[in-house]
């Protein structure tokens, strides 16, 4: 795969780690979201180390297996198989591993160099306009073709 800049993906080491992520706020019951909103406090009073649900606790950025899909470019949508069954997120291929709003997700081993140029794009894979591709599999029959969702 050659990107618009003429790069091919860079070889890199895969260092999988298990993380706990939570659903997007749009999936939470209203009463729970109200409690989270109260816990976060007033936006004007937050310091740079404040922990926020959307950026620090829900939907880990970057390449991942499983978890929750990000719907940052569109409204959330149910991804259905061609047979009509619901699907599960298999893998996310992302252009960046983190950004300024998701720094809490930076792996500990990457923190010393996190501010270096391109530190958050170790593979040099660009999906669309710096977005991500989510691959979903049918819950009813894993032999059905995968469904894709692109978020630019």
Steps between C-alpha positions, in 0.01 A plus 500: 500500500652832399372819660456836331850599614651191335565317827449135555402387851799501732605182673435525871474281805162383618472544875143402584361608831161447653313816593154571638295735290141604543219573252456834332291745702220471244452136606463577870165538677415866561516470879852350485621769261360768734698349791818492288443859392463606864815302596703674226396844625498834323700510177647840587648368827683201351879483497708323237518180709123469545358160413206522260272213406499553122873546449651302788266211581292415197613365164875452492657656190739326264526151359308249711323167504144503631360764729279786389504676164552874487232701324691830512415600141139382478212418728519154652348236278413136545715304258298208369614198302362431154275242672360769729672375817688732733878512478789532745811711456790274401779751441563872459774628269577859592719771351616615845557322829402809701442873465495804726161408644589137569842525664393286795500202260870538412679179602742551790799391288414767238457792739865616498485551121127579465566859391752405232397555139283210375527309830126432484514354146757218527361300205462796262166354391249771413135406476301747289562851627681392819204298623442137587349185355288270715452139395188326632409129495155342498388370841285229340749361247869591492528372143294797376704781343633764740332839509712815495447844645733792425527802728700791353 
